[in-house]
Amino acid sequence: MVIHLKKKWPTFPYYAAFPVMSPIPQAKDTKANYGNNPVASGPYMFDSYTVGSELKLKKNPNWDPNSDPSRHQFVDAYDFKFGVDIVPNQTAIIASNGTAATSLNWDGVDSSLIGKVSGAGASNASQLVVGPDPCVTYATMDTRSIPLEVRKAYAVAYPIDQLRKATGETTLSFTPATTFGSANIPGFKAYEPVNGLTGKGNGDPAKAKQMLQAAGKTGFKISYYYANNDPTAVAANSVKKQALTAAGFTVQDVGVSKTDLRKKRNLTDGSVNTGQGPRGWCYDWPANDSVYPQIFTSAAIGASISVGMLKDPTLDSQINAIAVLPIDQQQAKWNDLDKEIAEKYLPAVPLDYGRANLLFGKQVHNVINDPNRGLPDLAQIWVG
């Protein structure tokens, strides 16, 4: 296979390692249906698949371990279940009765179960692996309609720790974020927080109100969608609305169903001015050309993945110029650009650097976190 690139792409080998780059025989290309039963070239193959519910894998009898030393057939089969209730599932795994003893869950550990798996005297601490993941979450603002001085006041007012408490976040699943890029990428360098972006605290409504008054923007309307049929989201909305109102904003909270929320968040029409676009970003490979070009260039708006709806040709040019530099010259430039975005554009409030939580039954062994996925390396696990 020969691939011709239109421009320099120093990190292309990372992209080429993705499953999307795996060649398939033309006769096996079923187009839109390919994902329902892809060609198996690794140690496992599809057994059965119910979209949105369950995927079962079985051993691939045609796989040759001598040609693929990084993967193994340690387990007889995998059974992936989607959309399960987190708390009952995690409770069962900790108890390890029946099939739960050979189960693995990588949702954040629920706050009600923390004492069992973490901290002094935790009886099931050996069943949890915690490590870094590639994600950073944000509270986004529409830079097209919210002036910079108002965005600064919003950042100062944002009740980060109160919202963490309302949504049940635990310190096992995050560390406070002060940058837009992930601290997990080699060469990352933190800078002194600017514009109040400390990643923690309950906000300062009195200071934010003074900032709005100085900018002549008292009562500026902040609007957003939230899931009004999700008790956790309703509780979080109450916290946020109270804090922003105390800071001098007029809050328009638009309740929609959980089902409609994702569709609403992807709108780029300016119908609301905060909370639009991705809630966060996880890099695809450990270099920042898989972060900044994707979420901070003008093209990101059309793709519904823009953080802040930024449309600035100067910023586009900066990002594009850094992305074609040799990889060993890029990271220092990305570090500087991150600070410039925080100071000059402030498209969002960085909230969390993600942490992986891998919870597993007592018969599951050799669970290793992949820091560039925040997921277990399934090829290394064995049961017994």
RAJO-V59020 format. One record per residue. N is the residue number from 1. RES is the residue in one letter. PHI is phi in degrees with one decimal (none if undefined). Layout:
N|RES|PHI / N|RES|PHI
This chain:
1|M|none / 2|V|-117.3 / 3|I|-115.8 / 4|H|-105.1 / 5|L|-102.2 / 6|K|-78.0 / 7|K|-149.3 / 8|K|-62.8 / 9|W|-143.4 / 10|P|-57.5 / 11|T|-98.3 / 12|F|-54.8 / 13|P|-56.4 / 14|Y|-61.6 / 15|Y|-63.2 / 16|A|-66.6 / 17|A|-81.8 / 18|F|-72.3 / 19|P|-57.0 / 20|V|-62.3 / 21|M|-92.7 / 22|S|-70.6 / 23|P|-70.6 / 24|I|-129.9 / 25|P|-61.5 / 26|Q|-57.6 / 27|A|-67.8 / 28|K|-96.2 / 29|D|-80.8 / 30|T|-98.9 / 31|K|56.4 / 32|A|-63.2 / 33|N|-93.2 / 34|Y|-59.3 / 35|G|-66.2 / 36|N|-78.1 / 37|N|-165.4 / 38|P|-71.6 / 39|V|-62.9 / 40|A|-97.2 / 41|S|-116.6 / 42|G|-106.6 / 43|P|-71.4 / 44|Y|-129.2 / 45|M|-140.3 / 46|F|-60.5 / 47|D|-102.9 / 48|S|-152.9 / 49|Y|-147.7 / 50|T|-114.9 / 51|V|-53.9 / 52|G|77.7 / 53|S|-126.6 / 54|E|-157.0 / 55|L|-130.7 / 56|K|-113.1 / 57|L|-114.4 / 58|K|-127.3 / 59|K|-64.0 / 60|N|-90.2 / 61|P|-68.5 / 62|N|-93.1 / 63|W|-77.6 / 64|D|-108.8 / 65|P|-61.3 / 66|N|-69.2 / 67|S|-96.7 / 68|D|-147.3 / 69|P|-67.5 / 70|S|-85.7 / 71|R|-119.1 / 72|H|-143.8 / 73|Q|-118.1 / 74|F|-70.4 / 75|V|-108.0 / 76|D|-72.7 / 77|A|-163.1 / 78|Y|-120.7 / 79|D|-131.5 / 80|F|-93.3 / 81|K|-114.6 / 82|F|-106.5 / 83|G|75.1 / 84|V|-76.7 / 85|D|-72.8 / 86|I|-65.2 / 87|V|-63.6 / 88|P|-60.2 / 89|N|-65.4 / 90|Q|-68.8 / 91|T|-61.6 / 92|A|-65.3 / 93|I|-64.4 / 94|I|-61.7 / 95|A|-71.1 / 96|S|58.1 / 97|N|-95.8 / 98|G|60.1 / 99|T|-67.8 / 100|A|-63.9 / 101|A|-67.0 / 102|T|-114.3 / 103|S|-107.4 / 104|L|-139.5 / 105|N|-129.8 / 106|W|-120.4 / 107|D|-75.1 / 108|G|-59.5 / 109|V|-62.8 / 110|D|-63.0 / 111|S|-59.3 / 112|S|-70.7 / 113|L|-110.8 / 114|I|-54.7 / 115|G|-60.8 / 116|K|-81.0 / 117|V|-121.7 / 118|S|-146.8 / 119|G|96.0 / 120|A|-60.1 / 121|G|78.8 / 122|A|-64.9 / 123|S|-74.9 / 124|N|-122.9 / 125|A|-60.6 / 126|S|-72.2 / 127|Q|-99.5 / 128|L|-132.0 / 129|V|-116.8 / 130|V|-118.9 / 131|G|-163.5 / 132|P|-70.6 / 133|D|-135.5 / 134|P|-89.0 / 135|C|-105.0 / 136|V|-131.3 / 137|T|-105.8 / 138|Y|-138.3 / 139|A|-106.3 / 140|T|-86.1 / 141|M|-131.6 / 142|D|-83.6 / 143|T|-68.8 / 144|R|-72.7 / 145|S|-123.2 / 146|I|-108.8 / 147|P|-60.8 / 148|L|-56.5 / 149|E|-63.8 / 150|V|-73.1 / 151|R|-63.2 / 152|K|-64.2 / 153|A|-65.8 / 154|Y|-60.5 / 155|A|-62.9 / 156|V|-67.6 / 157|A|-81.8 / 158|Y|-62.6 / 159|P|-86.1 / 160|I|-59.7 / 161|D|-66.8 / 162|Q|-64.3 / 163|L|-70.5 / 164|R|-59.9 / 165|K|-64.9 / 166|A|-66.1 / 167|T|-96.5 / 168|G|78.6 / 169|E|-64.4 / 170|T|-127.4 / 171|T|-68.7 / 172|L|-72.7 / 173|S|-106.1 / 174|F|-159.4 / 175|T|-127.9 / 176|P|-60.1 / 177|A|-98.0 / 178|T|-123.5 / 179|T|-135.2 / 180|F|-85.9 / 181|G|-84.3 / 182|S|-76.9 / 183|A|-70.3 / 184|N|-85.4 / 185|I|-80.8 / 186|P|-53.1 / 187|G|90.2 / 188|F|-57.6 / 189|K|-138.4 / 190|A|-72.1 / 191|Y|-126.5 / 192|E|-60.2 / 193|P|-54.0 / 194|V|-117.2 / 195|N|53.2 / 196|G|75.4 / 197|L|-85.4 / 198|T|-93.9 / 199|G|73.8 / 200|K|-157.7 / 201|G|100.2 / 202|N|-98.9 / 203|G|79.9 / 204|D|-129.1 / 205|P|-62.5 / 206|A|-64.9 / 207|K|-66.2 / 208|A|-61.5 / 209|K|-64.3 / 210|Q|-63.1 / 211|M|-64.7 / 212|L|-64.7 / 213|Q|-61.8 / 214|A|-64.3 / 215|A|-87.8 / 216|G|68.6 / 217|K|-123.5 / 218|T|-57.2 / 219|G|84.6 / 220|F|-55.4 / 221|K|-81.3 / 222|I|-108.8 / 223|S|-128.2 / 224|Y|-166.2 / 225|Y|-95.1 / 226|Y|-148.0 / 227|A|-82.2 / 228|N|-84.4 / 229|N|-112.5 / 230|D|-119.3 / 231|P|-56.0 / 232|T|-66.2 / 233|A|-66.0 / 234|V|-64.6 / 235|A|-64.1 / 236|A|-64.7 / 237|N|-62.1 / 238|S|-61.0 / 239|V|-64.2 / 240|K|-66.7 / 241|K|-62.8 / 242|Q|-64.0 / 243|A|-65.9 / 244|L|-70.2 / 245|T|-64.2 / 246|A|-63.3 / 247|A|-84.3 / 248|G|99.2 / 249|F|-86.3 / 250|T|-96.0 / 251|V|-105.5 / 252|Q|-114.5 / 253|D|-95.3 / 254|V|-104.1 / 255|G|-79.7 / 256|V|-136.7 / 257|S|-73.4 / 258|K|-57.0 / 259|T|-62.4 / 260|D|-87.0 / 261|L|-61.6 / 262|R|-59.2 / 263|K|-62.0 / 264|K|-65.2 / 265|R|-65.6 / 266|N|-83.4 / 267|L|-67.5 / 268|T|-116.4 / 269|D|-86.0 / 270|G|76.6 / 271|S|-62.7 / 272|V|-131.3 / 273|N|-116.1 / 274|T|-140.6 / 275|G|77.0 / 276|Q|-92.5 / 277|G|82.5 / 278|P|-68.4 / 279|R|-74.0 / 280|G|-173.2 / 281|W|-141.7 / 282|C|-114.5 / 283|Y|-64.8 / 284|D|-82.5 / 285|W|-145.8 / 286|P|-77.3 / 287|A|-153.0 / 288|N|-80.1 / 289|D|-74.0 / 290|S|-102.2 / 291|V|-125.2 / 292|Y|-62.7 / 293|P|-62.7 / 294|Q|-74.5 / 295|I|-114.8 / 296|F|-120.7 / 297|T|-92.6 / 298|S|-60.0 / 299|A|-63.7 / 300|A|-64.7 / 301|I|-63.2 / 302|G|-63.8 / 303|A|-88.9 / 304|S|60.3 / 305|I|-124.3 / 306|S|-75.1 / 307|V|-95.8 / 308|G|100.1 / 309|M|55.5 / 310|L|-71.1 / 311|K|-140.3 / 312|D|-136.9 / 313|P|-58.0 / 314|T|-64.6 / 315|L|-64.6 / 316|D|-55.3 / 317|S|-63.9 / 318|Q|-59.7 / 319|I|-62.8 / 320|N|-64.5 / 321|A|-69.1 / 322|I|-67.7 / 323|A|-64.5 / 324|V|-101.1 / 325|L|-70.0 / 326|P|-54.3 / 327|I|-58.6 / 328|D|-74.1 / 329|Q|-103.4 / 330|Q|-77.3 / 331|Q|-61.0 / 332|A|-60.1 / 333|K|-67.4 / 334|W|-65.0 / 335|N|-58.7 / 336|D|-65.1 / 337|L|-65.5 / 338|D|-57.7 / 339|K|-64.9 / 340|E|-63.5 / 341|I|-63.2 / 342|A|-64.7 / 343|E|-79.4 / 344|K|-92.3 / 345|Y|-114.5 / 346|L|43.4 / 347|P|-80.7 / 348|A|-165.6 / 349|V|-102.1 / 350|P|-63.2 / 351|L|-112.2 / 352|D|-127.3 / 353|Y|-88.4 / 354|G|-70.6 / 355|R|-130.9 / 356|A|-79.1 / 357|N|-121.8 / 358|L|-111.7 / 359|L|-108.4 / 360|F|-143.9 / 361|G|-70.1 / 362|K|-71.8 / 363|Q|-99.6 / 364|V|-97.4 / 365|H|-131.5 / 366|N|60.2 / 367|V|-82.1 / 368|I|-124.0 / 369|N|-79.3 / 370|D|-90.2 / 371|P|-64.6 / 372|N|-89.2 / 373|R|-128.4 / 374|G|67.9 / 375|L|-133.9 / 376|P|-71.3 / 377|D|-79.5 / 378|L|-62.7 / 379|A|-70.9 / 380|Q|-102.2 / 381|I|-80.8 / 382|W|-135.5 / 383|V|-123.8 / 384|G|166.8
